[in-house]
Amino acid sequence: MKFVRALLVGVGLCCSVASAVLAAAAHADKEIREDIARHRAIAVAHENAAKCLESGKAEAVCGKELQAACKGLAIGKFCGMKHAH
C-alpha cells in the first residue's frame, strides 16, 4: 500500500512538473511572437524613415516622424537603433 501511495504521489509530482514546463514553454512562445511583431513594427518605422529621407524631407522632419512611429516600441529616441552621421 505504501508503494502504491508513493507511486501515486510520484506520478502526481511528475504531472505537476510537466504542466509547469508546458506553461513556461507557452509563455516563452507568446513572448517570442510578441518580440517578432515588435521587430517587424520597428523595421516598418525605419523603412518609412528611409522613404521620408528619399523624398527629400529634412532629416529633422523624418527623425520626428520616426520618433512618433516608435513611441512605446523601442528604447531611446532612435527606435532601438543609433548610427553615426
N, CA and C atoms as an extended XYZ file, in Angstrom:
255
Properties=species:S:1:pos:R:3:atomname:S:1:resname:S:1:resid:I:1 pbc="F F F"
N         0.821       -1.193        0.000 N   MET     1
C         0.000        0.000        0.000 CA  MET     1
C         0.865        1.256        0.000 C   MET     1
N         1.966        1.219        0.810 N   LYS     2
C         2.857        2.379        0.845 CA  LYS     2
C         3.479        2.620       -0.527 C   LYS     2
N         3.783        1.504       -1.214 N   PHE     3
C         4.379        1.634       -2.539 CA  PHE     3
C         3.404        2.296       -3.509 C   PHE     3
N         2.157        1.901       -3.482 N   VAL     4
C         1.145        2.470       -4.372 CA  VAL     4
C         0.956        3.953       -4.066 C   VAL     4
N         0.902        4.284       -2.783 N   ARG     5
C         0.743        5.691       -2.398 CA  ARG     5
C         1.950        6.505       -2.883 C   ARG     5
N         3.152        5.966       -2.672 N   ALA     6
C         4.363        6.659       -3.113 CA  ALA     6
C         4.373        6.817       -4.633 C   ALA     6
N         3.906        5.771       -5.315 N   LEU     7
C         3.846        5.819       -6.778 CA  LEU     7
C         2.862        6.896       -7.243 C   LEU     7
N         1.713        6.959       -6.614 N   LEU     8
C         0.718        7.969       -6.982 CA  LEU     8
C         1.219        9.380       -6.698 C   LEU     8
N         1.912        9.559       -5.588 N   VAL     9
C         2.491       10.871       -5.268 CA  VAL     9
C         3.535       11.226       -6.320 C   VAL     9
N         4.350       10.258       -6.703 N   GLY    10
C         5.373       10.490       -7.725 CA  GLY    10
C         4.768       10.858       -9.064 C   GLY    10
N         3.714       10.140       -9.447 N   VAL    11
C         3.037       10.432      -10.714 CA  VAL    11
C         2.421       11.829      -10.660 C   VAL    11
N         1.808       12.153       -9.525 N   GLY    12
C         1.224       13.485       -9.368 CA  GLY    12
C         2.274       14.570       -9.471 C   GLY    12
N         3.422       14.339       -8.869 N   LEU    13
C         4.524       15.313       -8.918 CA  LEU    13
C         5.017       15.474      -10.351 C   LEU    13
N         5.160       14.364      -11.052 N   CYS    14
C         5.605       14.428      -12.455 CA  CYS    14
C         4.611       15.216      -13.310 C   CYS    14
N         3.319       14.991      -13.078 N   CYS    15
C         2.291       15.720      -13.836 CA  CYS    15
C         2.349       17.206      -13.533 C   CYS    15
N         2.583       17.543      -12.279 N   SER    16
C         2.685       18.953      -11.898 CA  SER    16
C         3.881       19.602      -12.569 C   SER    16
N         5.003       18.900      -12.562 N   VAL    17
C         6.220       19.441      -13.190 CA  VAL    17
C         6.000       19.577      -14.695 C   VAL    17
N         5.407       18.577      -15.310 N   ALA    18
C         5.149       18.633      -16.754 CA  ALA    18
C         4.226       19.802      -17.092 C   ALA    18
N         3.212       20.017      -16.289 N   SER    19
C         2.298       21.138      -16.516 CA  SER    19
C         3.032       22.466      -16.416 C   SER    19
N         3.907       22.577      -15.427 N   ALA    20
C         4.671       23.816      -15.252 CA  ALA    20
C         5.599       24.057      -16.433 C   ALA    20
N         6.226       22.999      -16.916 N   VAL    21
C         7.134       23.121      -18.067 CA  VAL    21
C         6.355       23.548      -19.309 C   VAL    21
N         5.190       22.935      -19.531 N   LEU    22
C         4.375       23.302      -20.695 CA  LEU    22
C         3.877       24.737      -20.592 C   LEU    22
N         3.505       25.171      -19.402 N   ALA    23
C         3.049       26.547      -19.216 CA  ALA    23
C         4.186       27.524      -19.486 C   ALA    23
N         5.393       27.191      -19.033 N   ALA    24
C         6.551       28.060      -19.272 CA  ALA    24
C         6.873       28.121      -20.760 C   ALA    24
N         6.765       26.993      -21.450 N   ALA    25
C         7.041       26.964      -22.887 CA  ALA    25
C         6.021       27.812      -23.640 C   ALA    25
N         4.753       27.722      -23.251 N   ALA    26
C         3.716       28.527      -23.902 CA  ALA    26
C         3.959       30.003      -23.650 C   ALA    26
N         4.382       30.331      -22.427 N   HIS    27
C         4.686       31.729      -22.098 CA  HIS    27
C         5.850       32.224      -22.941 C   HIS    27
N         6.871       31.388      -23.082 N   ALA    28
C         8.032       31.764      -23.887 CA  ALA    28
C         7.625       31.944      -25.347 C   ALA    28
N         6.791       31.049      -25.867 N   ASP    29
C         6.329       31.165      -27.252 CA  ASP    29
C         5.579       32.472      -27.466 C   ASP    29
N         4.743       32.852      -26.516 N   LYS    30
C         3.994       34.106      -26.621 CA  LYS    30
C         4.949       35.290      -26.646 C   LYS    30
N         5.960       35.256      -25.779 N   GLU    31
C         6.940       36.347      -25.748 CA  GLU    31
C         7.718       36.413      -27.049 C   GLU    31
N         8.048       35.271      -27.612 N   ILE    32
C         8.783       35.243      -28.880 CA  ILE    32
C         7.924       35.841      -29.993 C   ILE    32
N         6.629       35.468      -30.035 N   ARG    33
C         5.733       36.032      -31.064 CA  ARG    33
C         5.609       37.550      -30.903 C   ARG    33
N         5.524       38.021      -29.652 N   GLU    34
C         5.447       39.464      -29.405 CA  GLU    34
C         6.740       40.152      -29.836 C   GLU    34
N         7.873       39.507      -29.586 N   ASP    35
C         9.169       40.074      -29.973 CA  ASP    35
C         9.278       40.162      -31.495 C   ASP    35
N         8.815       39.143      -32.181 N   ILE    36
C         8.829       39.147      -33.647 CA  ILE    36
C         7.983       40.297      -34.177 C   ILE    36
N         6.797       40.465      -33.617 N   ALA    37
C         5.912       41.555      -34.049 CA  ALA    37
C         6.551       42.917      -33.788 C   ALA    37
N         7.222       43.044      -32.643 N   ARG    38
C         7.891       44.311      -32.298 CA  ARG    38
C         9.017       44.605      -33.290 C   ARG    38
N         9.800       43.596      -33.634 N   HIS    39
C        10.889       43.794      -34.610 CA  HIS    39
C        10.327       44.221      -35.964 C   HIS    39
N         9.227       43.600      -36.366 N   ARG    40
C         8.625       43.966      -37.652 CA  ARG    40
C         8.099       45.399      -37.635 C   ARG    40
N         7.502       45.807      -36.524 N   ALA    41
C         6.983       47.174      -36.409 CA  ALA    41
C         8.127       48.181      -36.436 C   ALA    41
N         9.225       47.866      -35.772 N   ILE    42
C        10.397       48.746      -35.787 CA  ILE    42
C        10.966       48.831      -37.209 C   ILE    42
N        11.005       47.690      -37.894 N   ALA    43
C        11.515       47.676      -39.273 CA  ALA    43
C        10.649       48.554      -40.176 C   ALA    43
N         9.339       48.493      -40.007 N   VAL    44
C         8.429       49.331      -40.808 CA  VAL    44
C         8.701       50.804      -40.521 C   VAL    44
N         8.877       51.135      -39.246 N   ALA    45
C         9.147       52.533      -38.883 CA  ALA    45
C        10.448       53.013      -39.522 C   ALA    45
N        11.473       52.185      -39.538 N   HIS    46
C        12.751       52.569      -40.139 CA  HIS    46
C        12.647       52.649      -41.664 C   HIS    46
N        11.889       51.749      -42.259 N   GLU    47
C        11.685       51.807      -43.709 CA  GLU    47
C        10.968       53.101      -44.085 C   GLU    47
N         9.973       53.478      -43.293 N   ASN    48
C         9.264       54.735      -43.553 CA  ASN    48
C        10.187       55.938      -43.368 C   ASN    48
N        11.108       55.860      -42.406 N   ALA    49
C        12.079       56.947      -42.209 CA  ALA    49
C        12.998       57.043      -43.425 C   ALA    49
N        13.404       55.906      -43.965 N   ALA    50
C        14.252       55.908      -45.161 CA  ALA    50
C        13.509       56.515      -46.353 C   ALA    50
N        12.247       56.141      -46.504 N   LYS    51
C        11.448       56.697      -47.598 CA  LYS    51
C        11.245       58.200      -47.424 C   LYS    51
N        11.092       58.623      -46.176 N   CYS    52
C        10.945       60.048      -45.883 CA  CYS    52
C        12.190       60.809      -46.337 C   CYS    52
N        13.363       60.271      -45.995 N   LEU    53
C        14.619       60.917      -46.398 CA  LEU    53
C        14.774       60.909      -47.915 C   LEU    53
N        14.388       59.792      -48.547 N   GLU    54
C        14.475       59.700      -50.011 CA  GLU    54
C        13.574       60.722      -50.696 C   GLU    54
N        12.500       61.083      -50.031 N   SER    55
C        11.564       62.035      -50.631 CA  SER    55
C        12.097       63.467      -50.599 C   SER    55
N        13.207       63.653      -49.904 N   GLY    56
C        13.820       64.973      -49.857 CA  GLY    56
C        13.467       65.784      -48.617 C   GLY    56
N        12.691       65.222      -47.728 N   LYS    57
C        12.359       65.934      -46.495 CA  LYS    57
C        13.600       66.061      -45.625 C   LYS    57
N        13.586       67.052      -44.770 N   ALA    58
C        14.720       67.298      -43.882 CA  ALA    58
C        14.882       66.156      -42.882 C   ALA    58
N        16.131       65.899      -42.495 N   GLU    59
C        16.419       64.840      -41.535 CA  GLU    59
C        15.673       65.061      -40.216 C   GLU    59
N        15.549       66.323      -39.804 N   ALA    60
C        14.843       66.617      -38.556 CA  ALA    60
C        13.376       66.206      -38.645 C   ALA    60
N        12.764       66.447      -39.804 N   VAL    61
C        11.354       66.086      -40.005 CA  VAL    61
C        11.192       64.563      -39.965 C   VAL    61
N        12.053       63.886      -40.695 N   CYS    62
C        11.986       62.424      -40.746 CA  CYS    62
C        12.300       61.816      -39.382 C   CYS    62
N        13.215       62.430      -38.663 N   GLY    63
C        13.552       61.958      -37.323 CA  GLY    63
C        12.371       62.074      -36.374 C   GLY    63
N        11.647       63.167      -36.472 N   LYS    64
C        10.460       63.339      -35.618 CA  LYS    64
C         9.376       62.327      -35.975 C   LYS    64
N         9.218       62.061      -37.261 N   GLU    65
C         8.241       61.052      -37.679 CA  GLU    65
C         8.638       59.673      -37.145 C   GLU    65
N         9.943       59.370      -37.206 N   LEU    66
C        10.441       58.093      -36.700 CA  LEU    66
C        10.195       57.989      -35.195 C   LEU    66
N        10.478       59.056      -34.477 N   GLN    67
C        10.249       59.048      -33.033 CA  GLN    67
C         8.779       58.814      -32.715 C   GLN    67
N         7.890       59.444      -33.467 N   ALA    68
C         6.453       59.269      -33.234 CA  ALA    68
C         6.028       57.830      -33.536 C   ALA    68
N         6.545       57.270      -34.629 N   ALA    69
C         6.184       55.908      -35.016 CA  ALA    69
C         6.711       54.876      -34.023 C   ALA    69
N         7.817       55.189      -33.369 N   CYS    70
C         8.452       54.234      -32.470 CA  CYS    70
C         8.063       54.405      -31.007 C   CYS    70
N         7.249       55.380      -30.728 N   LYS    71
C         6.877       55.614      -29.331 CA  LYS    71
C         6.252       54.353      -28.736 C   LYS    71
N         6.839       53.873      -27.662 N   GLY    72
C         6.354       52.676      -26.995 CA  GLY    72
C         6.834       51.371      -27.606 C   GLY    72
N         7.561       51.440      -28.726 N   LEU    73
C         8.055       50.229      -29.391 CA  LEU    73
C         9.454       49.837      -28.937 C   LEU    73
N        10.329       50.820      -28.874 N   ALA    74
C        11.730       50.539      -28.607 CA  ALA    74
C        12.276       51.533      -27.590 C   ALA    74
N        13.446       51.243      -27.115 N   ILE    75
C        14.082       52.078      -26.104 CA  ILE    75
C        14.874       53.191      -26.777 C   ILE    75
N        14.752       54.379      -26.259 N   GLY    76
C        15.527       55.503      -26.773 CA  GLY    76
C        14.827       56.221      -27.903 C   GLY    76
N        15.311       57.409      -28.178 N   LYS    77
C        14.650       58.215      -29.203 CA  LYS    77
C        15.011       57.810      -30.624 C   LYS    77
N        15.909       56.852      -30.772 N   PHE    78
C        16.295       56.379      -32.104 CA  PHE    78
C        15.665       55.032      -32.434 C   PHE    78
N        14.609       54.692      -31.720 N   CYS    79
C        13.834       53.490      -32.005 CA  CYS    79
C        14.691       52.226      -31.938 C   CYS    79
N        15.526       52.180      -30.921 N   GLY    80
C        16.342       50.991      -30.733 CA  GLY    80
C        17.535       50.896      -31.652 C   GLY    80
N        17.818       51.941      -32.406 N   MET    81
C        18.928       51.887      -33.357 CA  MET    81
C        19.570       53.271      -33.435 C   MET    81
N        20.863       53.318      -33.279 N   LYS    82
C        21.593       54.578      -33.399 CA  LYS    82
C        22.795       54.307      -34.279 C   LYS    82
N        23.044       55.217      -35.198 N   HIS    83
C        24.206       55.044      -36.081 CA  HIS    83
C        24.922       56.380      -36.228 C   HIS    83
N        26.102       56.309      -36.760 N   ALA    84
C        26.937       57.511      -36.882 CA  ALA    84
C        26.518       58.337      -38.091 C   ALA    84
N        26.696       59.651      -37.938 N   HIS    85
C        26.442       60.590      -39.061 CA  HIS    85
C        27.629       61.491      -39.183 C   HIS    85
